[in-house]
Amino acid sequence: MDPIADMLTQIRNAQAVQKDTVDISFSNLKYEIAKILEKEGVVEKVEKRGRKARKKIEIALKYDNKIPAISGIHRLSKPGQRVYKSYKDIGRAKGGQGIVIISTSKGLMTGKEARKQKLGGEVICEIR
């Protein structure tokens, strides 16, 4: 079971039926990924909801004339096959228009930030 892949699938499915928001079970890693999506402008708003065992992440999805802001989400590193790259090898998603999320020794960040700080790490996902 891959909770990050489940999160990305929930976002993809919610956008396919044009939902305004999607609720995802809480974990610190999922929350950090969601905050990066908010910072990069692919989702409207990210909020923590609930307490203790019932904690959820509420993500307000973003659309442009009923077209989802996220055209594709691809999970690269999986539990069965981890993908690690040095800062020199981190590619650009969608010719620089997309986002690559990387887990580095200094936390989660976009591929652009990782290249700037010369940090490699595990490539979590690619958002187009």
Backbone as JSON, one array per atom type, in Angstrom:
{
  "sequence": "MDPIADMLTQIRNAQAVQKDTVDISFSNLKYEIAKILEKEGVVEKVEKRGRKARKKIEIALKYDNKIPAISGIHRLSKPGQRVYKSYKDIGRAKGGQGIVIISTSKGLMTGKEARKQKLGGEVICEIR",
  "N": [[0.85, -1.19, 0.0], [0.63, 2.15, -0.91], [0.65, 5.19, 0.43], [1.17, 7.78, -0.59], [0.83, 7.53, -3.36], [-1.87, 6.9, -3.29], [-2.91, 9.33, -2.38], [-2.24, 11.04, -4.54], [-3.76, 9.83, -6.53], [-6.34, 10.24, -5.52], [-6.5, 13.04, -5.78], [-6.26, 13.29, -8.57], [-8.57, 11.85, -9.43], [-10.62, 13.37, -8.23], [-10.35, 15.77, -9.61], [-11.03, 14.89, -12.12], [-13.79, 14.58, -12.01], [-14.48, 17.11, -11.47], [-14.58, 18.16, -8.78], [-14.75, 20.48, -6.03], [-13.26, 20.39, -3.67], [-11.03, 18.06, -2.0], [-10.73, 15.52, 0.42], [-8.15, 14.15, 2.32], [-6.57, 11.57, 4.13], [-4.57, 12.33, 6.99], [-1.05, 12.82, 7.04], [2.28, 13.74, 7.89], [4.06, 13.82, 5.7], [2.34, 13.75, 3.44], [1.03, 16.14, 3.91], [3.12, 18.01, 3.62], [3.71, 17.64, 0.9], [1.3, 18.52, -0.2], [1.39, 21.21, 0.64], [3.54, 22.12, -0.91], [2.37, 21.9, -3.44], [0.42, 23.85, -3.16], [2.01, 26.14, -2.78], [3.27, 26.28, -5.25], [1.14, 26.92, -6.83], [-0.71, 25.14, -8.01], [-2.84, 24.06, -6.69], [-5.62, 25.52, -4.97], [-5.92, 25.93, -2.09], [-4.7, 24.62, 1.02], [-5.54, 22.87, 3.89], [-5.37, 21.8, 7.33], [-7.57, 19.62, 8.95], [-9.73, 18.62, 11.62], [-8.95, 16.46, 14.51], [-6.42, 14.53, 16.16], [-6.94, 11.12, 15.63], [-8.75, 11.52, 13.6], [-7.77, 13.35, 11.81], [-7.52, 15.26, 8.86], [-6.55, 16.27, 5.56], [-7.54, 18.98, 3.8], [-7.93, 19.8, 0.52], [-8.3, 22.39, -1.68], [-9.19, 22.39, -4.93], [-7.9, 23.61, -8.08], [-9.11, 25.26, -10.95], [-9.22, 26.26, -14.42], [-11.36, 27.79, -16.36], [-13.0, 25.45, -16.18], [-11.07, 23.55, -16.7], [-8.76, 21.39, -15.3], [-6.05, 22.47, -13.19], [-3.96, 20.78, -12.82], [-2.64, 18.68, -15.1], [-1.56, 16.2, -15.18], [-0.41, 13.69, -12.93], [2.32, 11.95, -11.75], [3.68, 9.26, -10.14], [6.92, 8.65, -9.23], [9.05, 7.45, -7.58], [8.61, 4.48, -5.93], [7.4, 2.28, -3.29], [8.4, -0.31, -3.86], [10.36, 0.19, -5.7], [12.64, 2.39, -5.42], [13.6, 5.68, -6.45], [16.4, 7.52, -6.89], [18.16, 10.56, -7.35], [20.95, 12.6, -8.31], [21.63, 16.1, -7.88], [22.4, 17.06, -10.36], [21.19, 15.38, -12.15], [18.48, 15.74, -11.94], [15.55, 16.07, -13.61], [13.5, 18.24, -15.67], [10.08, 18.71, -15.38], [7.68, 18.5, -17.89], [9.02, 20.19, -19.72], [10.02, 22.24, -18.07], [7.73, 23.5, -17.25], [6.27, 21.98, -15.48], [6.27, 20.4, -12.19], [8.67, 18.87, -10.12], [8.82, 16.88, -7.32], [10.96, 16.44, -4.64], [12.5, 14.48, -2.12], [14.79, 15.49, 0.07], [17.83, 15.7, 2.08], [17.35, 17.97, 3.48], [14.65, 18.15, 3.69], [11.38, 18.11, 2.03], [11.2, 19.38, -1.28], [10.93, 21.33, -4.32], [12.13, 20.31, -7.58], [13.5, 22.36, -8.79], [14.33, 24.0, -6.64], [15.98, 22.15, -5.36], [18.02, 21.76, -7.25], [19.11, 24.33, -7.23], [20.12, 24.47, -4.6], [21.92, 22.5, -4.78], [21.3, 19.79, -4.08], [20.63, 16.36, -3.95], [18.32, 13.54, -4.06], [15.47, 11.49, -3.14], [13.19, 11.04, -5.71], [10.01, 11.95, -5.55], [7.47, 12.57, -6.92], [6.0, 13.72, -10.04], [4.48, 16.53, -11.34], [2.35, 17.67, -13.8]],
  "CA": [[0.0, 0.0, 0.0], [1.43, 3.36, -1.03], [-0.23, 6.31, 0.78], [1.39, 8.94, -1.46], [0.17, 7.21, -4.62], [-3.31, 7.02, -3.03], [-3.19, 10.76, -2.33], [-2.18, 11.57, -5.89], [-4.91, 9.28, -7.25], [-7.53, 10.95, -5.04], [-6.51, 14.37, -6.4], [-6.52, 13.07, -10.0], [-9.97, 11.46, -9.59], [-11.47, 14.5, -7.85], [-10.31, 16.74, -10.7], [-11.71, 14.3, -13.28], [-15.22, 14.83, -11.87], [-14.53, 18.55, -11.17], [-14.93, 18.49, -7.39], [-14.11, 21.7, -5.53], [-12.27, 20.01, -2.66], [-10.81, 16.64, -1.75], [-10.22, 15.25, 1.77], [-7.16, 13.09, 2.33], [-6.14, 11.25, 5.49], [-3.4, 13.15, 7.32], [0.29, 12.42, 7.45], [3.15, 14.9, 7.7], [4.61, 13.78, 4.35], [1.28, 14.17, 2.52], [0.77, 17.56, 4.15], [4.22, 18.76, 3.01], [3.51, 17.57, -0.56], [0.17, 19.4, -0.49], [1.85, 22.6, 0.81], [4.34, 22.45, -2.09], [1.42, 22.11, -4.53], [-0.21, 25.16, -2.92], [3.03, 27.17, -3.0], [3.52, 26.36, -6.7], [-0.05, 27.45, -7.48], [-1.49, 24.12, -8.72], [-4.09, 23.92, -5.93], [-6.01, 26.8, -4.36], [-5.71, 26.07, -0.66], [-4.48, 23.38, 1.76], [-5.81, 23.08, 5.32], [-5.51, 20.65, 8.22], [-8.9, 19.58, 9.57], [-9.94, 17.57, 12.62], [-7.96, 16.25, 15.56], [-5.91, 13.19, 16.47], [-7.14, 10.04, 14.66], [-9.63, 11.97, 12.52], [-7.13, 14.44, 11.09], [-7.61, 15.19, 7.4], [-6.02, 17.39, 4.79], [-8.54, 19.43, 2.82], [-7.27, 20.48, -0.59], [-9.21, 23.07, -2.61], [-8.61, 22.21, -6.26], [-7.88, 24.8, -8.92], [-9.54, 25.06, -12.34], [-9.2, 27.41, -15.3], [-12.46, 27.52, -17.3], [-13.35, 24.04, -15.99], [-9.93, 22.69, -17.04], [-7.95, 21.26, -14.09], [-4.7, 23.06, -13.2], [-3.03, 19.64, -12.9], [-3.0, 17.85, -16.24], [-1.09, 14.84, -14.93], [0.4, 13.43, -11.74], [3.0, 10.68, -11.97], [4.5, 8.82, -9.0], [8.15, 8.09, -9.76], [9.66, 6.54, -6.62], [7.57, 3.66, -5.31], [7.97, 1.45, -2.22], [9.12, -1.45, -4.41], [11.46, 0.64, -6.54], [12.98, 3.78, -5.08], [14.34, 6.39, -7.49], [17.24, 8.57, -6.32], [18.93, 11.29, -8.37], [21.78, 13.7, -7.84], [21.07, 17.38, -8.33], [22.71, 17.23, -11.78], [20.33, 14.51, -12.95], [17.07, 16.04, -11.74], [14.98, 16.59, -14.85], [12.44, 19.23, -15.6], [8.81, 18.14, -15.8], [6.95, 19.24, -18.92], [9.88, 21.24, -20.27], [10.17, 23.34, -17.12], [6.41, 24.01, -16.85], [5.75, 21.14, -14.41], [6.96, 20.4, -10.9], [9.2, 17.61, -9.63], [8.94, 16.97, -5.87], [12.09, 15.61, -4.22], [12.78, 14.38, -0.7], [16.23, 15.65, 0.27], [18.24, 15.69, 3.48], [16.82, 19.2, 4.08], [13.19, 18.12, 3.6], [10.77, 18.08, 0.7], [11.3, 20.61, -2.06], [10.78, 21.14, -5.76], [13.37, 20.01, -8.28], [14.18, 23.64, -9.05], [15.01, 24.39, -5.39], [17.04, 21.16, -5.1], [19.14, 22.08, -8.16], [19.7, 25.57, -6.73], [20.86, 24.18, -3.38], [22.81, 21.38, -5.11], [20.91, 18.65, -3.26], [19.95, 15.25, -4.61], [17.47, 12.82, -3.13], [14.47, 10.59, -3.7], [12.21, 11.74, -6.55], [8.7, 11.48, -5.1], [6.49, 12.59, -8.0], [6.09, 14.73, -11.1], [3.17, 17.12, -11.6], [2.33, 18.39, -15.08]],
  "C": [[0.89, 1.24, 0.0], [0.54, 4.58, -0.75], [-0.04, 7.54, -0.11], [0.72, 8.73, -2.81], [-1.35, 7.33, -4.46], [-3.73, 8.49, -3.0], [-3.24, 11.36, -3.73], [-3.36, 11.08, -6.73], [-6.19, 9.96, -6.82], [-7.63, 12.34, -5.67], [-6.87, 14.24, -7.88], [-8.0, 12.75, -10.25], [-10.93, 12.6, -9.26], [-11.49, 15.55, -8.97], [-11.03, 16.21, -11.94], [-13.22, 14.54, -13.23], [-15.48, 16.27, -11.41], [-15.08, 18.88, -9.78], [-14.17, 19.74, -6.97], [-13.0, 21.38, -4.54], [-12.13, 18.5, -2.59], [-10.22, 16.5, -0.35], [-9.33, 14.03, 1.72], [-6.76, 12.84, 3.77], [-4.78, 11.92, 5.75], [-2.15, 12.33, 7.57], [1.18, 13.63, 7.16], [3.71, 14.96, 6.28], [3.57, 14.25, 3.33], [1.0, 15.66, 2.66], [1.86, 18.43, 3.51], [4.11, 18.77, 1.48], [2.39, 18.53, -0.96], [0.57, 20.88, -0.37], [2.72, 23.04, -0.38], [3.42, 22.71, -3.28], [0.73, 23.47, -4.4], [0.77, 26.29, -3.24], [3.31, 27.38, -4.49], [2.29, 26.8, -7.49], [-0.87, 26.44, -8.27], [-2.78, 23.77, -7.99], [-4.35, 25.26, -5.24], [-5.55, 26.93, -2.92], [-5.55, 24.7, -0.01], [-4.69, 23.68, 3.24], [-5.83, 21.75, 6.06], [-6.89, 20.75, 8.85], [-8.94, 18.46, 10.59], [-8.82, 17.48, 13.63], [-7.62, 14.78, 15.68], [-6.18, 12.18, 15.36], [-7.99, 10.47, 13.46], [-9.05, 13.13, 11.72], [-7.21, 14.21, 9.59], [-6.91, 16.4, 6.81], [-7.09, 17.74, 3.77], [-7.83, 20.25, 1.76], [-8.33, 21.07, -1.51], [-8.54, 23.05, -3.98], [-8.78, 23.46, -7.11], [-8.25, 24.43, -10.36], [-9.41, 26.36, -13.11], [-10.19, 27.14, -16.42], [-12.81, 26.03, -17.34], [-12.28, 23.06, -16.45], [-9.05, 22.61, -15.79], [-6.55, 21.87, -14.25], [-3.65, 21.97, -13.32], [-3.47, 18.77, -14.07], [-2.54, 16.41, -16.05], [-0.23, 14.77, -13.68], [1.01, 12.05, -11.93], [3.9, 10.39, -10.78], [5.74, 8.14, -9.55], [8.77, 7.06, -8.82], [8.56, 5.8, -5.89], [8.2, 2.82, -4.19], [8.78, 0.28, -2.75], [10.32, -1.07, -5.25], [11.71, 2.12, -6.29], [13.81, 4.39, -6.2], [15.08, 7.56, -6.83], [18.01, 9.24, -7.45], [19.79, 12.34, -7.7], [21.2, 14.99, -8.4], [21.32, 17.61, -9.81], [21.75, 16.46, -12.68], [18.84, 14.79, -12.8], [16.53, 16.71, -13.0], [13.94, 17.66, -14.6], [11.16, 18.6, -16.14], [8.17, 19.07, -16.83], [7.75, 20.43, -19.44], [10.04, 22.45, -19.37], [8.84, 23.92, -16.65], [5.82, 23.23, -15.68], [6.6, 21.24, -13.16], [7.43, 18.98, -10.59], [9.38, 17.8, -8.13], [9.98, 15.95, -5.42], [12.22, 15.65, -2.7], [14.29, 14.42, -0.52], [16.56, 15.56, 1.76], [17.74, 16.94, 4.21], [15.31, 19.29, 3.94], [12.7, 18.06, 2.17], [10.93, 19.43, 0.01], [11.08, 20.29, -3.53], [12.14, 20.85, -6.38], [14.19, 21.26, -8.54], [14.97, 24.09, -7.82], [16.17, 23.45, -5.1], [18.25, 21.42, -5.99], [19.87, 23.34, -7.69], [20.59, 25.32, -5.52], [21.85, 23.03, -3.55], [22.59, 20.19, -4.2], [20.22, 17.6, -4.12], [19.05, 14.58, -3.61], [16.51, 11.9, -3.86], [13.42, 11.4, -4.46], [10.84, 11.16, -6.21], [7.7, 11.42, -6.26], [6.75, 13.75, -8.95], [4.68, 15.23, -11.38], [3.27, 17.94, -12.88], [1.1, 19.24, -15.19]]
}
